[in-house]
């Protein structure tokens, strides 16, 4: 028997009644506490079942690898939410997903995010080890089914189409398809990644409206626009499916506006397609379209890149050679004269090259970046545009420790630390900086741990070290692969390619 303040003592029955009342009050208070005090719903997860003490958020991973609420505490782990948190007029938290659907928190259903009017997957969260989950809006968190993660090996884009090679060496494509350039047997646009009937893919080259793949067996296949013989199959008939070329032993490929280049294992270079502007480098006596692979008189080449109507080659000795049109100084030879054969540029110790629409970028062995050609939109990154619209000789760009470079009308650079920088044309948000303001100097994008970059006509693709793919910029043809035609001003994760 207990006594309180030395007054009347409680009987056992009275004590039991009091304890019961207290228990009921606690049970009534807990749901309210759960629903109204945790503002960041389901943004903290753990990656295993290990119990860690002294934490306020309480979840665990069950045998099905789903996060569930529990009374076992653990330390909070920050994760990335792929949706933007906003608030309605009453101050209640709502979330906006990437397709523009709004959701709010239903406090009567264990604080689940509930979509109005239906309950589709709406909130994507990622734990510290990269597992991705979506809240289904009804009663539990389900593991997301359509996530790229580490399934993609390489991504490339040009003009209005995008392609990805997955880890099974299969090819996926999406975006514009007016010439059958997606290789799917038709001319219908695709707004999300779609699997092609081609396998064993090693490398990919994306042109304006035609595309080339190199298989692991050294064979080359092409499809899309063939109006000037850029497919290299001996005719000028467009193809909506991959067609095999009569060339073997290839190790690198590159495609431009209307011509294609292949580099063989023996260091020889082979060209085909339009030759009217000297872009094939076959000499000033050859102006007709070349319909089959034809050897170019240059040797010792280790990499080759194609612009709109100019070509850039990197030799094993670190020298750079260019040919084709130079109306904007894109050949880097100190003039604007067209060149019908390869000519050496006055620059050395180069390790990476990129050919933009009408300009050229190179990275030296010391990580410095050099540029020449058109600068109308600040795409050279040298701090000016407009009054000084082009450079005919290499000029140093104020950025260091560059690892790789990609160019279109927008330029993006990948640094050794995995950071990504952009400059140039930005009318559709392709710089990924959250606006449509052009930049004439390298500007850092809010994305990290990047390992692979590619630039289209108005959109950009980046792949992170964890394998995830992020997209932004122009999207009128669905080239971002997000299931719509809405431009994006900042990097957004591509989540529609399934394993």
C-alpha positions as CSV (number, residue, x, y, z in Angstrom):
1,X,0.0,0.0,0.0
2,X,1.3,3.5,-1.0
3,X,0.9,6.8,0.7
4,X,0.9,10.3,-0.8
5,X,1.7,13.4,1.3
6,X,1.1,11.3,4.4
7,X,-2.6,11.6,3.8
8,X,-5.1,9.0,3.0
9,X,-3.5,5.8,1.4
10,X,-4.6,4.4,-2.0
11,X,-6.0,0.9,-2.1
12,X,-4.6,-1.5,-4.7
13,X,-7.8,-1.2,-6.7
14,X,-7.7,2.6,-6.8
15,X,-4.0,2.4,-7.8
16,X,-4.9,0.1,-10.7
17,X,-7.6,2.4,-11.9
18,X,-5.3,5.5,-11.8
19,X,-2.6,3.6,-13.7
20,X,-5.2,2.5,-16.3
21,X,-6.3,6.1,-16.8
22,X,-2.8,7.2,-17.2
23,X,-2.2,4.4,-19.8
24,X,-5.2,5.5,-21.8
25,X,-4.1,9.1,-21.8
26,X,-0.6,8.0,-23.1
27,X,-2.2,6.0,-25.8
28,X,-4.3,8.9,-26.9
29,X,-1.3,11.3,-26.9
30,X,1.2,9.2,-28.9
31,X,-0.6,9.3,-32.3
32,X,-1.0,13.1,-31.9
33,X,2.7,13.5,-31.0
34,X,3.7,11.2,-33.9
35,X,1.6,13.1,-36.4
36,X,2.3,16.7,-35.4
37,X,5.9,16.9,-34.2
38,X,7.9,15.0,-36.9
39,X,8.1,17.6,-39.7
40,X,10.5,15.6,-41.9
41,X,8.5,12.5,-42.5
42,X,10.3,9.5,-43.7
43,X,13.5,11.4,-44.5
44,X,15.7,9.4,-42.1
45,X,16.5,5.8,-42.6
46,X,19.1,3.3,-41.6
47,X,20.7,0.8,-43.9
48,X,20.6,-2.3,-41.7
49,X,19.1,-3.8,-38.6
50,X,21.9,-2.7,-36.2
51,X,20.5,-1.0,-33.2
52,X,22.1,2.3,-32.3
53,X,21.2,4.1,-29.1
54,X,20.4,7.8,-28.3
55,X,18.2,8.9,-31.2
56,X,14.8,10.5,-31.6
57,X,13.8,8.9,-34.9
58,X,13.0,5.2,-34.7
59,X,13.0,2.9,-37.7
60,X,14.4,-0.4,-38.6
61,X,14.9,-2.5,-41.7
62,X,12.9,-5.8,-41.7
63,X,13.9,-8.9,-43.6
64,X,12.2,-7.5,-46.7
65,X,14.5,-4.5,-46.6
66,X,11.7,-2.1,-46.0
67,X,12.0,0.7,-43.4
68,X,9.3,0.4,-40.7
69,X,8.4,2.3,-37.5
70,X,9.6,0.7,-34.3
71,X,10.5,1.4,-30.7
72,X,14.2,0.7,-31.3
73,X,16.1,3.9,-31.4
74,X,19.1,4.7,-33.7
75,X,21.1,7.7,-34.8
76,X,19.5,9.9,-37.5
77,X,21.0,9.6,-41.0
78,X,20.5,12.4,-43.5
79,X,19.2,11.3,-46.9
80,X,18.3,12.9,-50.2
81,X,14.6,13.7,-50.9
82,X,14.0,13.9,-54.6
83,X,10.9,16.0,-54.2
84,X,10.6,19.7,-53.2
85,X,9.0,20.4,-49.9
86,X,6.6,23.3,-49.9
87,X,3.7,24.6,-47.7
88,X,0.1,25.4,-48.5
89,X,-1.8,28.5,-47.6
90,X,-2.6,27.1,-44.1
91,X,1.1,26.4,-43.4
92,X,0.6,22.6,-43.8
93,X,3.5,20.7,-45.3
94,X,2.9,19.4,-48.8
95,X,5.3,17.9,-51.3
96,X,5.6,18.4,-55.1
97,X,6.9,15.4,-57.1
98,X,8.8,15.7,-60.3
99,X,5.7,15.3,-62.5
100,X,4.0,18.2,-60.8
101,X,1.6,16.3,-58.6
102,X,0.9,17.6,-55.1
103,X,0.6,15.6,-51.9
104,X,-0.2,16.4,-48.3
105,X,0.3,14.7,-44.9
106,X,-2.7,12.8,-43.6
107,X,-2.2,12.8,-39.8
108,X,-5.0,10.2,-39.4
109,X,-3.0,7.6,-41.3
110,X,0.3,7.5,-39.4
111,X,1.5,10.7,-41.1
112,X,1.6,9.2,-44.6
113,X,1.9,11.4,-47.6
114,X,-1.4,11.1,-49.5
115,X,-1.9,12.2,-53.0
116,X,-5.1,13.8,-54.1
117,X,-7.1,12.2,-55.7
118,X,-5.3,8.8,-56.0
119,X,-2.5,7.0,-54.1
120,X,0.2,6.5,-56.6
121,X,3.9,6.4,-55.5
122,X,4.7,9.9,-54.7
123,X,7.6,10.5,-52.3
124,X,11.1,9.2,-53.1
125,X,13.7,8.9,-50.5
126,X,17.2,7.4,-50.4
127,X,19.1,5.9,-47.5
128,X,22.9,6.4,-46.9
129,X,23.9,3.3,-48.8
130,X,21.9,4.3,-51.9
131,X,18.8,2.2,-51.5
132,X,15.8,4.1,-52.8
133,X,12.2,3.9,-51.5
134,X,8.9,5.4,-52.3
135,X,6.0,6.1,-50.0
136,X,2.8,4.6,-51.5
137,X,0.4,7.0,-49.7
138,X,-1.7,4.3,-48.0
139,X,0.0,2.4,-45.2
140,X,3.7,1.6,-45.8
141,X,6.9,2.4,-47.5
142,X,7.6,0.2,-50.5
143,X,10.9,-0.2,-52.3
144,X,10.8,1.7,-55.5
145,X,10.8,-0.5,-58.6
146,X,11.8,2.0,-61.3
147,X,15.2,3.3,-60.3
148,X,18.3,3.7,-62.4
149,X,21.0,3.4,-59.6
150,X,24.0,1.5,-60.9
151,X,22.3,-0.1,-63.9
152,X,23.7,2.3,-66.4
153,X,27.2,2.1,-67.7
154,X,27.3,5.0,-70.1
155,X,25.0,7.8,-71.2
156,X,25.3,10.0,-74.3
157,X,23.2,12.7,-76.0
158,X,23.3,15.0,-78.9
159,X,20.7,17.3,-80.4
160,X,17.3,16.0,-79.2
161,X,17.9,12.3,-78.4
162,X,19.6,10.5,-75.5
163,X,20.9,6.9,-75.2
164,X,22.2,4.8,-72.4
165,X,24.2,1.6,-72.3
166,X,23.3,-0.6,-69.4
167,X,25.5,-3.1,-67.5
168,X,24.2,-5.9,-69.7
169,X,25.5,-4.0,-72.7
170,X,21.9,-3.4,-73.9
171,X,20.9,0.0,-75.4
172,X,18.1,2.3,-74.3
173,X,16.9,5.4,-76.2
174,X,14.5,8.3,-75.8
175,X,13.6,11.7,-77.2
176,X,13.2,12.9,-80.8
177,X,12.6,10.2,-83.5
178,X,11.5,11.9,-86.7
179,X,14.1,10.1,-88.7
180,X,13.9,6.8,-86.8
181,X,17.1,7.8,-84.9
182,X,15.9,5.9,-81.8
183,X,16.3,2.7,-83.8
184,X,13.0,1.3,-82.6
185,X,11.5,0.5,-86.0
186,X,9.3,3.6,-86.1
187,X,9.3,7.4,-86.0
188,X,7.4,7.9,-82.7
189,X,8.9,10.0,-80.0
190,X,9.7,8.3,-76.6
191,X,9.4,10.3,-73.4
192,X,11.0,7.6,-71.2
193,X,13.9,5.2,-71.8
194,X,12.9,2.4,-74.3
195,X,14.9,-0.8,-74.9
196,X,16.3,-1.2,-78.5
197,X,16.7,-4.6,-80.1
198,X,20.5,-4.4,-80.1
199,X,22.9,-6.1,-77.7
200,X,26.6,-6.5,-76.9
201,X,27.1,-2.8,-77.2
202,X,30.5,-1.4,-76.2
203,X,30.4,2.2,-77.3
204,X,27.9,4.7,-78.7
205,X,28.1,7.8,-80.9
206,X,25.1,10.1,-81.1
207,X,24.7,12.4,-84.1
208,X,22.1,15.0,-85.0
209,X,19.6,12.6,-86.4
210,X,21.7,9.4,-86.9
211,X,23.4,7.2,-84.4
212,X,26.3,4.6,-84.4
213,X,27.2,1.8,-82.0
214,X,30.3,-0.2,-81.7
215,X,29.8,-3.8,-80.5
216,X,32.3,-5.8,-78.4
217,X,33.1,-7.9,-81.5
218,X,34.4,-4.7,-83.3
219,X,31.4,-4.5,-85.7
220,X,29.7,-1.1,-86.3
221,X,25.9,-0.6,-86.6
222,X,24.0,2.6,-87.7
223,X,20.5,3.9,-88.0
224,X,18.5,7.1,-88.5
225,X,18.9,9.9,-91.1
226,X,20.9,8.9,-94.1
227,X,20.2,11.7,-96.5
228,X,24.0,12.3,-97.2
229,X,25.2,8.8,-96.6
230,X,26.1,9.3,-92.9
231,X,25.1,5.8,-92.0
232,X,27.9,4.4,-94.2
233,X,25.9,1.5,-95.6
234,X,26.3,2.3,-99.3
235,X,23.0,4.2,-99.9
236,X,21.0,7.2,-98.9
237,X,18.0,5.4,-97.4
238,X,17.0,6.2,-93.8
239,X,16.8,3.3,-91.5
240,X,14.6,3.0,-88.3
241,X,16.6,-0.1,-87.1
242,X,20.3,-0.8,-86.7
243,X,22.1,-1.8,-89.9
244,X,25.6,-3.4,-90.0
245,X,28.4,-1.6,-91.7
246,X,31.2,-3.2,-93.7
247,X,34.0,-2.2,-91.4
248,X,35.7,-4.1,-88.6
249,X,38.5,-3.6,-86.0
250,X,37.1,-0.3,-84.8
251,X,37.8,1.0,-81.3
252,X,36.3,4.6,-81.3
253,X,33.4,6.2,-83.1
254,X,32.1,9.8,-83.4
255,X,29.1,11.3,-85.2
256,X,28.2,14.9,-86.0
257,X,25.6,16.8,-87.9
258,X,25.9,14.8,-91.1
259,X,29.2,12.9,-91.1
260,X,30.7,10.0,-89.1
261,X,34.3,9.0,-88.1
262,X,35.7,5.7,-87.0
263,X,39.1,5.0,-85.4
264,X,40.5,1.5,-85.8
265,X,42.7,-0.5,-83.5
266,X,45.6,0.1,-85.9
267,X,45.3,3.9,-85.5
268,X,43.8,4.5,-89.0
269,X,40.9,6.8,-89.4
270,X,37.9,6.1,-91.6
271,X,35.2,8.6,-92.6
272,X,31.8,8.8,-94.4
273,X,28.9,11.1,-95.0
274,X,28.7,14.7,-96.1
275,X,32.0,16.1,-97.5
276,X,30.9,19.4,-98.9
277,X,32.6,21.5,-96.2
278,X,35.8,19.5,-96.0
279,X,34.7,17.8,-92.8
280,X,35.8,14.4,-94.0
281,X,39.4,15.6,-94.6
282,X,39.7,13.8,-97.9
283,X,41.1,16.7,-99.8
284,X,39.7,19.6,-101.8
285,X,38.9,17.4,-104.8
286,X,36.3,15.4,-102.9
287,X,33.0,17.2,-102.4
288,X,30.5,14.4,-103.1
289,X,28.9,12.5,-100.2
290,X,30.8,9.4,-99.2
291,X,28.5,6.4,-98.7
292,X,30.9,3.9,-97.3
293,X,33.8,4.0,-94.8
294,X,36.9,5.5,-96.6
295,X,40.4,5.8,-95.1
296,X,41.7,9.2,-94.2
297,X,45.4,10.1,-94.7
298,X,46.3,10.5,-91.0
299,X,48.0,8.1,-88.6
300,X,48.8,7.8,-84.9
301,X,45.4,9.0,-83.8
302,X,44.1,7.9,-80.4
303,X,40.8,9.9,-80.1
304,X,38.5,11.7,-82.5
305,X,35.5,14.1,-82.1
306,X,33.1,15.5,-84.6
307,X,31.4,19.0,-84.5
308,X,28.6,20.2,-86.7
309,X,30.9,20.5,-89.8
310,X,34.4,20.3,-88.4
311,X,36.5,17.4,-87.0
312,X,39.1,17.2,-84.3
313,X,41.7,14.4,-83.8
314,X,44.0,13.8,-80.9
315,X,47.3,11.9,-81.7
316,X,49.2,9.7,-79.3
317,X,51.9,12.3,-79.0
318,X,49.4,14.9,-77.5
319,X,49.1,17.0,-80.7
320,X,45.7,18.1,-82.0
321,X,44.7,18.1,-85.7
322,X,41.6,19.7,-87.2
323,X,39.8,20.0,-90.6
324,X,36.5,21.2,-92.1
325,X,34.8,24.5,-91.8
326,X,36.4,27.3,-89.8
327,X,34.0,30.2,-90.3
328,X,34.1,30.8,-86.5
329,X,37.7,29.9,-86.0
330,X,36.7,26.4,-84.8
331,X,39.8,24.8,-86.3
332,X,42.1,26.9,-84.1
333,X,44.6,27.7,-86.9
334,X,44.6,31.5,-86.6
335,X,42.2,32.1,-89.5
336,X,38.7,31.3,-90.7
337,X,39.7,29.4,-93.8
338,X,38.2,26.0,-94.6
339,X,40.6,23.1,-94.5
340,X,40.1,20.0,-96.6
341,X,42.8,17.9,-95.0
342,X,44.1,17.5,-91.4
343,X,46.2,20.4,-90.1
344,X,48.1,20.6,-86.9
345,X,47.0,23.1,-84.2
346,X,49.6,25.1,-82.2
347,X,49.0,23.3,-78.9
348,X,50.6,20.3,-77.2
349,X,50.4,17.9,-74.3
350,X,46.6,17.5,-74.8
351,X,44.8,14.5,-73.2
352,X,41.1,15.2,-73.9
353,X,39.3,16.8,-76.8
354,X,35.7,17.9,-77.4
355,X,34.0,19.4,-80.5
356,X,31.1,21.8,-79.9
357,X,28.8,23.1,-82.6
358,X,31.3,25.6,-84.0
359,X,34.0,25.6,-81.3
360,X,36.6,23.2,-79.8
361,X,37.7,22.5,-76.3
362,X,40.8,20.6,-75.1
363,X,42.2,19.5,-71.8
364,X,46.0,19.4,-71.3
365,X,47.9,16.9,-69.2
366,X,48.2,19.5,-66.4
367,X,44.4,19.8,-66.1
368,X,44.2,23.2,-67.8
369,X,41.4,23.9,-70.3
370,X,41.9,25.6,-73.6
371,X,39.3,26.8,-76.2
372,X,38.8,28.3,-79.6
373,X,36.0,29.0,-82.1
374,X,32.6,30.6,-81.7
375,X,31.9,32.5,-78.5
376,X,28.5,34.2,-79.2
377,X,27.0,32.8,-76.0
378,X,30.1,32.7,-73.9
379,X,30.6,29.0,-74.6
380,X,34.4,29.4,-74.6
381,X,34.2,30.4,-70.9
382,X,36.8,33.2,-71.2
383,X,34.7,36.0,-69.7
384,X,33.3,37.7,-72.8
385,X,30.8,37.4,-75.6
386,X,28.9,39.5,-78.1
387,X,31.6,42.1,-79.0
388,X,34.3,39.5,-79.3
389,X,32.4,36.5,-80.7
390,X,35.1,34.1,-81.7
391,X,38.7,33.1,-81.2
392,X,40.9,31.6,-84.0
393,X,43.7,30.3,-81.7
394,X,43.7,28.4,-78.4
395,X,42.9,30.6,-75.4
396,X,43.2,29.4,-71.7
397,X,39.9,29.1,-69.8
398,X,40.0,30.1,-66.1
399,X,39.4,26.7,-64.6
400,X,41.9,24.1,-63.3
401,X,42.1,20.4,-62.6
402,X,39.7,19.5,-65.4
403,X,39.2,15.8,-66.0
404,X,36.8,15.8,-68.9
405,X,34.9,18.2,-71.1
406,X,31.7,18.1,-73.2
407,X,30.5,20.7,-75.7
408,X,27.5,21.6,-77.8
409,X,26.4,25.3,-77.6
410,X,26.7,24.8,-73.8
411,X,30.0,23.7,-72.3
412,X,30.3,21.5,-69.2
413,X,33.5,20.5,-67.4
414,X,34.1,17.7,-65.0
415,X,36.9,18.3,-62.5
416,X,39.1,15.7,-60.8
417,X,37.1,16.2,-57.5
418,X,33.9,15.1,-59.2
419,X,32.4,18.6,-59.3
420,X,30.7,19.8,-62.4
421,X,30.9,23.3,-64.0
422,X,29.0,24.9,-66.9
423,X,28.9,28.0,-69.1
424,X,27.5,29.3,-72.4
425,X,24.1,29.0,-73.9
426,X,21.3,28.7,-71.3
427,X,18.0,29.8,-72.7
428,X,16.4,26.4,-71.6
429,X,18.2,26.0,-68.3
430,X,20.9,23.7,-69.8
431,X,23.5,25.1,-67.5
432,X,21.7,23.5,-64.6
433,X,22.0,26.6,-62.4
434,X,18.3,27.2,-61.7
435,X,17.8,30.0,-64.3
436,X,18.0,30.8,-68.0
437,X,20.9,33.4,-67.7
438,X,23.9,32.8,-69.9
439,X,27.3,32.6,-68.3
440,X,30.6,33.4,-69.9
441,X,32.8,32.0,-67.1
442,X,32.8,28.5,-65.6
443,X,30.1,28.3,-62.9
444,X,29.7,25.4,-60.4
445,X,26.5,23.3,-60.6
446,X,24.9,21.9,-57.5
447,X,25.8,18.3,-58.2
448,X,28.8,16.2,-56.9
449,X,30.6,12.9,-57.4
450,X,30.1,13.0,-61.2
451,X,32.0,10.6,-63.4
452,X,30.4,10.9,-66.9
453,X,29.0,13.9,-68.7
454,X,27.3,14.5,-72.1
455,X,25.8,17.5,-73.8
456,X,22.9,17.6,-76.3
457,X,21.7,20.6,-78.3
458,X,19.9,22.0,-75.3
459,X,20.1,19.5,-72.6
460,X,22.8,17.9,-70.4
461,X,23.3,14.4,-68.9
462,X,25.5,13.5,-65.9
463,X,26.2,10.2,-64.3
464,X,27.4,10.0,-60.7
465,X,29.8,7.5,-59.2
466,X,26.9,5.6,-57.7
467,X,25.5,5.0,-61.2
468,X,22.5,7.3,-60.9
469,X,21.8,9.5,-63.9
470,X,20.8,13.2,-63.7
471,X,19.3,15.3,-66.4
472,X,18.3,19.0,-67.1
473,X,17.7,21.5,-69.8
474,X,15.5,21.5,-72.9
475,X,12.9,18.8,-73.0
476,X,10.4,19.5,-75.8
477,X,11.1,16.1,-77.4
478,X,11.2,14.2,-74.1
479,X,15.0,13.9,-74.4
480,X,15.3,14.1,-70.6
481,X,13.5,10.8,-70.3
482,X,11.3,12.0,-67.4
483,X,7.9,11.1,-69.1
484,X,7.0,14.7,-70.0
485,X,8.1,17.6,-72.1
486,X,8.8,20.1,-69.4
487,X,12.2,21.8,-69.2
488,X,14.3,21.4,-66.1
489,X,16.5,24.2,-64.7
490,X,18.4,22.1,-62.2
491,X,19.6,18.4,-62.2
492,X,16.8,15.9,-61.8
493,X,17.3,12.2,-61.3
494,X,16.2,9.9,-64.1
495,X,14.2,7.2,-62.5
496,X,12.3,5.5,-65.3
497,X,14.9,2.9,-66.5
498,X,14.4,-0.4,-64.8
499,X,16.9,-3.2,-64.3
